[in-house]
Amino acid sequence: MFSKIITNFQNIIFNIIIIFSYTCGALIVLGLYPNAATYLSNVDYYVRIYVSLFLLLRFNPFRHITFTDLDRKVAFTAGIFIFTTTVVNQILFAYANNVRSYIHSVITDYRDGAK
């Protein structure tokens, strides 16, 4: 019973974190909130730690387990995070820097033009 409660809690928290990550990514891509890259970086760091520990503890060779829906989500997310941390995040951060530089140049040009 207790493990079912913990599994449900992990499932809910995991879903919230994934939705938050996708929202931050969308905000970066749309240029609505370029500082979201900082939040995405922090969340990615902690999710990678969680996923790593989860996989190590859950799938170590000394246990026999039944594969659950949470296991499927975490395993899929592990693959996604490995991919995104190597490829997509680098692209998003470069894009966020370009957006930040563009906004800074527009503000600077506007300020210089007003003088």
N, C-alpha and C positions, 0 to 999 in steps of 0.2 A: 504494500500500500504506500509506504513512504517513498519507495523508488519511483512509483507512478507519479506521485506529486512532484518530485524533483524533476522527472522527465518532462512533465507538462510545463513546469516553470521554465526549464531550459528552453523548451520549444517556443514558448511565448517570447522570452527575452531574445532568443536567437532571431526570431522573425522581426522583432522591433529593430534590432541592430541592422539586419539586412535591409529593411525598408529605409532606415536612416542613411545607410551607405548609398543606396540607389538615389535617394533624394539629394544628397550632397553631390553626387556625380552629375545629376541632371542640372543642379544649380550652377555647377562649374561650366558644363557644356553650353548652357544657355546664357552664361555671362551675367546671371542675375545676382550672384553673390560669390565673387571670386575668392573671398576668404574661406569659403567652404572647403577648400583644399586642405587647410590646416586641420579642420575637424575630420575630414576623410582620412587624412594621414594618421591621426591619433586613433580613430576607430579601427582602421585597418591593422594597426600595430596590436591592439588588444584582441581583436578577433583572430589574428594569426596565432597569438599565444593561446587563446582558448581552443581553437581548432586543433592546434598541435598537441596540446595536453589531452584533449578529448580523444583524439586518434590514438595517442600513445597508451592512454589508460584503457580505452574501450577495446582496442584491437591488438593488445599485446598477446604473444603466443602462449601465455599461461592461462588464458581464459577461454571458455567456450561460450559463445553468445548467440542470441537470435537477433537477426538484423531487423531493426525497427525503423519507423518512418523518420525519427530524429537522426538515426545513423545515416540514412540515405541523404537527408538534408545536409548534415555536416560533411559527409564525404563529397557531395557535389560542390558545396561551398568551398571546401578545401581546394578542389581543382580550380574553381573560379578565382579564388584568392591567389593561388600560385600564378595563374595567368595574369590577373590584373596587376599584381605587384611587380611583375616583370615587364609587362608591356603597357597596359592601358593607363596605369597610374603615372608613368613617365610622360605619356602623351597628355593626360589631363593636367599635370603640373606645369608642363611647358605651355599648354594652352592658357592656363590660369595666369601664368607669368606674362604672356603676351597680352591678355585682356587687361591685366593690372597696368602694364606699361602703356597700353593704348589709352586707358582711362586717365592715367597720370599725364600723358602728353596732351590730351584734349583739355584737361583742367589747366595745365601750364599754358597752353596756347590761348585759352580763353582769358586767363588771368593776365597774360602779357598783352593781349589785344585790348583789354579794358584799361590799361595804363596810358 
